[in-house]
Amino acid sequence: MGIVRRSHRTDMDRFSDGPIGPYVDAFKQYLSQRRYAAKTVATYLRCITHFARWARFGHRRRQRIDEGLIAEFLDKHLPQCECAGAIRHDRGDHSAALGHLLVVLRAQGVIAVIADSATPVDEELRRYGEYMAHVRGLAPKTRSMALRIVGRLLTAHFGEGAVDIAAINPEHVRRFFAGQAKLYSKPANAGPVVASLRGYFRYRASLGNLVPGLIGAVSYPANWSLSSLPKSLTAEEVERLIGSLGQRGRSMRRADAIVRCALDLGLRSGEIARLSLDDIDWQAGTLILRHTKGRREDVLPLPVATGEAIAAYLEQERPRTSNRAVFVRHVAPRDQAAGADLVRKTIRQAFARAGLPYTRSHLLRHTMANRLLAGGSSLKEVADVLRHRSLNTTLIYAKLDSRKLVEVALPWPGSAA
């Protein structure tokens, strides 16, 4: 029945006698260093005590603690647990606590560190990843996507065997692409698969491998990139969004500053997440963007409203931390920068508070471009502010410039002159 009966000894007494007991202080220190709340630490301690008691009574001969034992506890014992005592049977808490426990035990050398897979495919992907990073200078997100797609191709074709590029022919590539294309809702969205495959085959060609027909085995799906208008907020919606700022509540000042960075400066989510305190020159009123998508440093003027929102967050809400990121996490694990996902989530929540039916954070970047054009800025000026490396990237915003479009529009046939 999955029952562990209680004796006159306390849980912590039994816990101290078990294989995990000597490391409870290290476990608490690990959580404390990451600034987990005392209530959370207590919950996690109860969870690992529960696990230790189960392992001690139900697995006397099994001393090795690993993912397998934890999975057995979570999947088999926890759902039918009738252990005595006030133990919460929350899988999320137990899973999180035991995940931290594995980290601590491996750091203490109690259990072995999981060895990285070293199959031929893994080695091939490692080398290709280094090539993309050091030779082509591709962004981490681009490299990750390419490795994922190329890894699927190589694993499907070679499994755990040696990688022999000569064994792949154009028909293999086309069949693989057809299978991958089914994963996308729109054919045009499968373009990155083509780019990833072609990039890998070009890499192999640079090594001297003969890849006849592989690079051109698949073509990019039709994607009329300038066929639609870039979506942006209307002037009334911008006012609603700005009017919704300044609310009281948890992390509201951080939210205000993030929205201002996206709306006033047109920053991408990743750029907002990577902002450092050292990037702001308060006296000059400028902001330096480093490690951007264009792989260059850009100096931007810091608008007054944006600077005030950032200053209010830094002075009144940002927790004490040694991390130099402007925007940091407010919940454990603390002392970490707020990632791009948190930035996007914050902007989605801001849309919801303003009563706007939008979810994409990039919408604010399009909105800034539209506002610049409406104010009389040229496409070149918009490209400079958005930091586009090519003016062609900015051309799509020409469709939003109704003032200039009226000037070049021809009369409708048959209409009055």
C-alpha positions in Angstrom: 0.0 0.0 0.0 3.0 2.3 0.1 2.8 2.9 3.8 5.7 3.9 6.0 4.8 3.6 9.6 5.9 6.1 12.3 7.9 5.0 15.3 8.7 6.9 18.5 11.7 8.5 16.7 11.2 11.8 14.9 11.5 12.2 11.1 14.7 14.3 11.5 16.2 11.6 13.7 15.7 9.0 11.0 16.8 11.5 8.4 20.1 12.1 10.2 20.8 8.4 10.4 20.2 7.8 6.6 22.5 8.3 3.7 21.3 11.8 3.1 21.4 13.0 6.7 25.1 14.3 6.7 24.3 16.6 3.8 21.2 18.3 5.1 23.2 21.4 6.2 24.7 21.6 2.7 21.2 21.3 1.3 19.9 24.2 3.4 23.0 26.3 2.6 22.4 25.7 -1.1 18.8 27.0 -0.9 19.8 29.8 1.4 22.5 31.0 -1.0 19.8 31.2 -3.7 17.6 33.2 -1.3 14.7 30.8 -1.1 12.1 31.9 1.4 12.3 30.2 4.8 8.8 28.6 4.2 10.0 27.1 0.9 13.2 25.7 2.6 11.0 24.1 5.3 8.7 22.6 2.6 11.7 21.2 0.7 13.2 19.7 3.9 9.9 17.9 4.6 9.9 16.6 1.0 13.4 15.2 1.2 12.7 13.8 4.7 9.7 12.0 3.2 11.9 10.6 0.4 14.7 9.6 2.8 12.2 7.7 5.0 10.7 5.9 2.0 14.1 5.0 0.7 15.3 3.8 4.1 12.3 1.6 4.8 11.3 0.5 1.3 14.8 0.1 -0.3 17.1 -1.1 2.5 19.5 -2.7 0.0 19.5 0.2 -2.5 21.9 2.9 -1.4 22.3 4.7 -4.7 20.3 7.8 -5.1 19.7 8.8 -8.7 17.1 10.0 -11.2 15.7 6.4 -11.4 15.1 6.1 -7.7 13.5 9.6 -7.5 11.3 8.7 -10.5 10.1 5.6 -8.7 9.3 7.6 -5.6 7.4 10.3 -7.6 5.6 7.9 -10.0 4.8 4.9 -7.8 4.9 5.9 -4.1 3.7 9.4 -4.1 0.3 8.9 -5.8 -0.7 6.2 -3.3 1.3 7.5 -0.3 -0.4 6.9 3.1 2.7 7.7 5.2 1.9 8.8 8.7 2.4 12.4 9.6 1.6 15.7 8.1 3.4 15.4 4.8 2.2 17.3 1.7 1.8 15.0 -1.3 2.4 17.7 -3.8 4.4 16.3 -6.7 5.7 19.7 -7.8 7.3 20.4 -4.4 8.8 16.9 -4.1 10.1 17.0 -7.7 11.7 20.5 -7.1 13.2 19.5 -3.7 14.7 16.3 -5.0 16.1 18.0 -8.1 18.0 20.4 -5.8 19.0 17.4 -3.6 20.7 15.7 -6.6 22.6 18.9 -7.4 23.9 19.1 -3.8 24.8 15.4 -3.6 26.7 15.6 -6.9 28.5 18.7 -5.7 29.5 16.9 -2.5 30.8 13.9 -4.6 28.2 11.6 -3.0 26.8 10.5 -6.3 28.4 10.5 -9.7 28.0 13.3 -12.1 26.0 12.3 -15.1 28.4 11.8 -17.9 27.8 13.6 -21.1 26.7 11.4 -24.0 29.6 10.8 -26.4 27.9 9.1 -29.4 29.4 10.0 -32.8 26.3 12.2 -33.5 26.9 14.1 -30.2 30.5 14.7 -31.2 29.5 15.8 -34.6 27.0 18.3 -33.2 29.6 19.6 -30.7 32.0 20.3 -33.5 29.3 21.9 -35.6 28.2 24.0 -32.7 31.7 25.4 -32.2 31.9 26.2 -35.9 28.7 28.2 -35.8 29.8 30.0 -32.7 33.4 30.8 -33.6 33.5 30.9 -37.4 30.0 32.2 -38.3 29.3 34.1 -35.1 25.7 32.9 -34.9 23.5 33.8 -31.9 23.0 31.1 -29.2 19.3 30.8 -30.1 20.1 30.3 -33.8 22.8 27.7 -33.0 20.4 25.8 -30.6 17.7 25.6 -33.3 20.2 24.4 -36.0 21.7 21.8 -33.7 18.3 20.5 -32.8 17.2 20.1 -36.5 20.6 18.7 -37.7 20.6 16.3 -34.7 17.2 14.9 -35.7 18.5 14.2 -39.2 21.7 12.6 -38.1 20.0 10.5 -35.3 17.3 9.3 -37.7 19.9 8.2 -40.2 22.8 7.0 -38.1 21.4 6.3 -34.6 24.4 5.8 -32.3 26.6 4.7 -35.2 29.3 6.7 -37.0 28.4 9.7 -39.0 29.2 9.2 -42.7 27.9 12.2 -44.7 28.5 10.3 -47.9 25.7 7.9 -46.9 23.1 10.7 -47.1 21.6 11.4 -50.5 19.2 14.1 -51.6 16.2 11.8 -51.3 17.0 11.2 -47.7 17.1 14.9 -47.1 13.8 15.5 -48.9 12.0 12.8 -46.9 13.4 14.2 -43.6 12.2 17.7 -44.6 8.7 16.4 -45.4 8.5 14.9 -42.0 9.7 18.0 -40.3 7.4 20.3 -42.3 4.4 18.5 -40.8 5.3 19.9 -37.4 4.6 23.5 -38.5 1.2 25.0 -38.9 2.2 27.1 -41.9 4.5 25.9 -44.7 6.4 29.2 -44.5 7.4 28.5 -40.9 9.5 25.6 -42.1 12.0 27.9 -43.6 14.4 27.6 -40.6 14.6 23.8 -41.3 15.9 24.5 -44.8 18.4 27.1 -43.5 19.7 24.7 -40.8 20.1 21.8 -43.2 21.9 23.9 -45.8 24.1 25.5 -43.2 25.2 22.1 -42.0 25.9 20.8 -45.5 27.9 23.9 -46.3 29.9 23.2 -43.1 30.7 19.7 -44.3 31.6 21.0 -47.7 34.1 23.4 -46.1 35.7 20.4 -44.5 36.3 18.9 -47.9 33.4 16.5 -47.9 31.6 15.9 -51.2 27.9 16.8 -50.7 26.6 16.8 -54.3 23.0 17.8 -54.4 22.5 18.0 -50.6 22.6 21.8 -50.3 19.9 22.2 -53.0 17.9 19.1 -52.1 15.2 21.2 -50.5 13.9 24.7 -51.4 12.6 27.4 -49.1 8.8 27.4 -48.9 7.2 30.4 -50.5 7.1 33.2 -48.0 6.0 36.6 -49.2 7.7 38.5 -46.3 6.3 41.9 -47.4 2.8 40.7 -48.2 1.2 41.7 -44.9 1.3 44.8 -42.7 3.4 44.7 -39.6 1.0 44.8 -36.7 1.3 47.7 -34.3 -0.7 49.5 -31.6 -2.9 52.4 -32.6 -2.4 55.8 -30.9 -5.4 55.1 -28.7 -4.1 51.7 -27.7 -0.7 53.2 -26.9 -2.4 55.7 -24.6 -4.3 52.9 -22.9 -1.0 51.0 -22.3 0.8 54.0 -20.9 -2.2 54.8 -18.8 -2.2 51.4 -17.3 1.4 51.9 -16.0 2.1 53.1 -12.4 -0.1 50.6 -10.7 0.8 49.4 -7.2 1.6 45.7 -6.7 4.3 43.1 -6.7 6.9 43.8 -9.4 4.9 46.6 -10.9 7.8 49.0 -11.2 9.9 46.4 -13.0 7.0 45.9 -15.4 6.7 49.6 -16.0 10.4 49.9 -16.8 10.4 46.9 -19.1 7.3 48.2 -21.0 9.0 51.6 -21.4 12.2 50.0 -22.7 10.2 48.2 -25.4 7.9 51.0 -26.3 10.2 54.0 -26.1 13.4 52.4 -27.3 12.1 49.5 -29.5 14.3 47.1 -27.6 14.0 43.3 -28.2 13.1 41.1 -25.3 16.6 39.6 -25.2 18.2 43.1 -25.3 16.1 44.2 -22.3 17.0 41.1 -20.4 20.7 41.7 -21.0 20.8 45.3 -19.9 23.4 46.0 -17.3 23.7 48.7 -14.7 27.0 49.5 -16.4 25.2 50.2 -19.7 23.4 53.3 -18.4 25.1 56.7 -18.4 22.8 58.8 -16.2 24.8 62.0 -16.7 24.9 61.8 -20.5 21.4 60.3 -20.7 22.4 57.4 -22.9 22.1 53.6 -23.0 24.7 51.2 -24.4 23.4 48.0 -26.0 26.0 45.3 -26.1 25.7 41.8 -27.6 22.8 42.7 -29.9 21.4 40.7 -32.7 23.6 42.7 -35.1 26.7 41.8 -33.0 27.7 45.3 -32.3 27.5 48.0 -29.6 25.0 50.8 -30.1 24.5 53.9 -28.0 20.9 55.1 -27.7 19.5 58.3 -26.1 17.6 57.5 -22.9 14.2 59.2 -23.0 13.2 60.9 -19.8 10.1 58.8 -19.2 12.1 55.6 -19.7 14.9 56.8 -17.4 12.4 57.7 -14.7 10.8 54.3 -14.9 14.1 52.5 -14.6 15.3 54.8 -11.8 12.0 54.2 -9.9 12.5 50.4 -10.2 16.2 50.6 -9.1 15.4 52.8 -6.1 12.2 51.4 -4.8 11.7 47.8 -5.9 14.9 46.1 -7.2 16.1 43.6 -4.5 19.6 43.7 -3.1 21.8 41.5 -5.3 25.4 41.2 -6.5 24.1 40.7 -10.1 24.8 43.7 -12.3 21.7 43.1 -14.6 19.2 46.0 -14.5 16.2 43.6 -14.3 16.6 40.7 -11.9 14.4 37.9 -10.5 12.2 38.8 -7.6 11.6 35.2 -6.6 14.0 32.3 -5.9 16.4 31.4 -7.3 17.4 35.0 -6.7 20.6 36.9 -7.7 19.9 36.0 -11.3 19.0 38.2 -14.3 15.5 38.2 -15.5 15.5 36.2 -18.7 13.9 37.0 -22.1 11.0 34.8 -21.3 10.2 36.8 -18.1 10.4 40.0 -20.2 7.9 38.7 -22.7 5.6 37.4 -19.9 5.8 40.9 -18.3 4.8 42.6 -21.5 1.9 40.1 -22.1 0.6 40.9 -18.6 0.9 44.6 -19.3 -1.3 44.2 -22.4 -3.8 42.3 -20.3 -3.9 45.0 -17.6 -4.5 47.6 -20.3 -7.4 45.5 -21.8 -5.5 44.9 -25.0 -6.0 41.6 -26.9 -2.3 41.2 -27.7 0.4 38.7 -26.6 3.5 39.3 -28.7 6.1 41.6 -27.1 7.6 42.4 -30.5 4.4 44.4 -31.2 5.9 47.3 -29.2 8.9 47.4 -31.5 6.7 47.6 -34.6 4.7 50.3 -32.7 7.8 52.4 -32.2 8.6 52.2 -35.9 5.0 53.3 -36.8 5.2 56.2 -34.4 8.5 57.4 -35.9 7.0 57.3 -39.4 3.9 59.1 -38.2 6.2 61.8 -36.8 7.9 62.4 -40.1 11.0 60.2 -39.8 12.5 58.6 -42.9 12.9 54.9 -43.4 16.7 55.4 -42.9 16.1 57.0 -39.6 13.8 54.2 -38.5 16.4 51.7 -39.6 19.0 53.5 -37.5 16.8 53.6 -34.4 15.8 49.9 -34.7 19.5 49.1 -35.5 18.7 47.1 -38.6 21.9 46.1 -40.4 20.1 46.3 -43.8 17.7 48.9 -45.0 15.8 46.1 -46.7 14.7 44.8 -43.3 13.0 48.2 -42.7 11.2 48.4 -46.0 8.1 46.6 -44.7 7.4 49.6 -42.5 6.9 51.7 -45.7 3.4 50.2 -45.9 2.6 52.0 -42.6 3.7 55.4 -43.9 0.3 56.5 -45.2 1.5 60.1 -45.6 4.3 59.1 -48.1 2.1 56.5 -49.8 -0.5 59.2 -50.6 2.2 61.2 -52.3 3.2 58.4 -54.7 -0.3 56.8 -55.2 -1.6 57.0 -58.8 -5.2 58.1 -59.5 -7.7 55.3 -59.7 -8.6 54.5 -63.3 -11.8 56.4 -64.3 -11.8 58.7 -61.2 -11.9 62.4 -61.5 -8.5 64.1 -61.9 
